[in-house]
């Protein structure tokens, strides 16, 4: 689905002088926000993209979010006030608010305040989009304010995971087990990359693990694309998957079939 609206935040998005005199807002490094449908959780979502990520995924379509210093210092008040403009529309569309990135758990205090206020002040369904690598930074209080976790499991094969992300897989699996223990609703997201993550044994491993958790209500099989290649070039980085094709419909269907064979809903 297409993004309906995108807004880069500026340092001027802050409290009024009168409010600032009595309130010290929580601030974080924010890349942007947008209003989107179908890709960041159910319904139409107000999505806040935080800056900073410990992973360096080969297919990342937003490498400009990797460094916190490249974001804009923005108050939680400013973000919540922006989201409040769309609450009636979001609720009518069966949506909510999603914190994404980068990696939102690199800024757990800021992300936690946003989730809490989206849920309790605005009454919105909340989602956390994370790789799980920094799951230990998510407090139980933060997770209580999360209705849905969008958990990216990049690969089951450990060597492939390290090649794709530059990091080990174990922290993500540990976080997944913790979410299962808490009974937290999870959508697993798996990017299908020909020649990299598409080995049936690799997909089988992710599928078997997801099915074993008991709290995964959906799996998003996301076809690899090169829409972020221009950003890599603009940052002076080499996009090593330049010659990798996007998977065809048959490849995507075959991957979904593996997940479905484990009793999972794959879309």
N, C-alpha and C positions, 0 to 999 in steps of 0.2 A: 504494500500500500504506500501511497505517497505521503510525504510530510506536508502538512497543511500550512504550517507557519513556523518560521525560524527567527530567532532574535538573539544576536550577540549582546551580551551584557557589558555595561561600561561601569567604571568606578563611580559614576554619578548616581547609579541606582542604589540609593541609600535612604535613610530616614530623613524626615523634615527636620529643620533645626530645632523646633519645639520638642519633638519627640526625642531627638538625640540628647537633649539636656537631661532627661530623666531615665534614659535607657541605653545600655551598652550592648549592642547586638552581637550575636555570634556571627563571625565572618568566615568565608571559605574562598577557595580559588575555584572559579566557575568558568567553564568554557563557553556554554551557551544554554539556551532552553529552546524547546520547540513543542508544538502541539501535533501529535501524530496518532495514526490509527493503525492498529493491527500488528505492530512490530515490537512494542515495548510493554506487552501485557494486554489484558482484555479491554476492548472498547477504545474510545478516544482518551489519550493520556497527555497530561502535562509532564514533560520529561525534562529533568534538569541534568545536564552533563557536567560533572565535576572534572577538574583537571588533575592530572597526575595518575600514573599507572606503573606498577612494578614489572609488568610483563611487556615484552616487545614482540608481539605476534607478527609473524611474517605477512599475514593477510590483513592486518589492521587497516580499517578504512578511515580512521581518525588518528594518525600518528601525531597530529598537532595537539592531542590531549595528553601526551605522555608526561610532560613536565608541568608541575604545579605552577612554576614561575611564569608560564606562558598564559595562565588564566587571569581572570580579573577578580580582584578582591571584592567580594559582594556580600552583603548582609543577608542573613536568613529572612529578616523582615521584608527585604526587597523581593526575594523570590516568592515568599508566601503571598505578598500583596499582588504580585503578578498572576500567580495561580488563581487567586480569588476572583479575578476578572472572568474566569472561564468555568467556574464551578457548576453553574446551572447547565451549561452546554455539556460539560463532561459527564455530569450525573445523568442527563437525558440520554447520552450516548453509551451509558453503561461502562464508563471508564474510570479513571483515577489518576494518580500521580506516581511517577517512576523516577527513582534516583539512579542515574547511570554514569558513565564516564568515557574515557579513563576508567579508574577503579574507585568507586565511592568510598570503600573502606580504607583508603589511604587518608581520608578525612572523616573518621568515625564520629567525632563530636558534631561537626557541621551536618553530616548526613543524618545523624540521629535526630538532631533538632528539626530538620526539615521533615523527616518521616513523621515525627510526633505531631508536628503542627499541621501537616497535611491531613493526618488522620483525625486528630482531636479538635482542631480549630475549623477546618474546612469540611470535615466529614467525608473525606475521599478514601477510596480503596488505594492501598499503597503497595508498591512493588520495588524491590531492590535488585538491580542488574549487576551481577558480580562474577568474577572468575573464581571466587572462593579462596584465592591464594592468601588473602589477608583475613580469612574468616575469624581468626583468633581475636581480631580487633573489634568484632561485632559483639557488643555486650548483650546480655539477655534482655535488658531494657530496650535496646535498639531493636532487637528482633521481635519483641512484643508488639512493636508498632508497624511491623511488616506483615502484610496479608499474603504476599506472594514473593518468592525468590526466583529470579531468572538466573539459573546457574549454568555458566558456560563450562562444559567439559570438552576440552579441545581434542583430546585423544585418550585412548586407553593404554596404548603402548607408551611406556615411560620414555624411551629414547625419542620417539616422535613428538611427544608432548614437550620435551626439553628443546627439541629442534624448532618447534613452532613458536614457543613462548619465551625461551631462555630461562625457564624456571622448572622446578620439580612438580610432579603431579600430586604428591602425597597431601599437601595442605588442603587442596580442593576436595579430596576424598574424605579427609577428616571433617571438614566443614559440612559436607553432604551428610555424613553420619550424624553430626550434631543436629542438623535441621530435621532429620528423620526422627531423632529422639524427641525433639520438640513438637513433632507433628505439624511442621510448617509446610504449607503447600509449595511445591516446587515445579517449575517448568525447566527441564533440561534443554540447553541449546547446544547444538553440535554443528560445526561448520564442515561441510563436505568439500574437501579439496582433492581433486584428481592427482594421483601420484604421491599424496602426502597423508591424508587421513581416510582415504576411501577403501583401504584394505578391509574385506569382509570380516576378518578376524578382529580388527581394531574396532569396527562398528559393533560387532558382537560383544566385545568386552564392555563397551560403554552401555549397551542395551541391557546386558545381564546385571551390571552394577546398578543402573537406574531402577530396574524392576525389583531388585532385592531390597530397596530402601522402603518401599511401601507408601511413600508420600509424593511420588512424581505423578502428576495428573496429566502431563503433556510433554512431548518432545518436539522441539522445533528443529527440523533438519534444514539448515541454511546453506544454500548453494554458494560456493565461493564466487566472488566477483572482484573486479579490478577497479571499482569506482574510486578508490582512494589513491590510486597510483600517482595522480597528479600532485597530491599533497606530499607524498614521499619525495618526489622530484623537487618540489618547491622548498622542502626542508634540507635538500642536498643529500638525501638518503637513497640507497639503492633498493629498488623493489625487486627482490630476487624471484618473485613469482610472475614476472612479466610474461613469460612464455607458457604459463600454466592456463589451460582452458577452463572455462566454467563447466561444471558437470551438466550433462544432458538430462532430459526428463526421465530417461530410463535408469540412469545412475541414481538419481534422487529417489525414484520409486523403489529401487532395489534396497537403498539404505533404509527408507521408511518401513519396508517390509520386514527387515531384521528387527527393528524396534517393536513393530506390531506383533511379531511372532513371540515376543516376551510379554504380551498383554498390555503394551503401552499404546497410548494414543499418539500417533506421529502425524505432524502436519508440515 
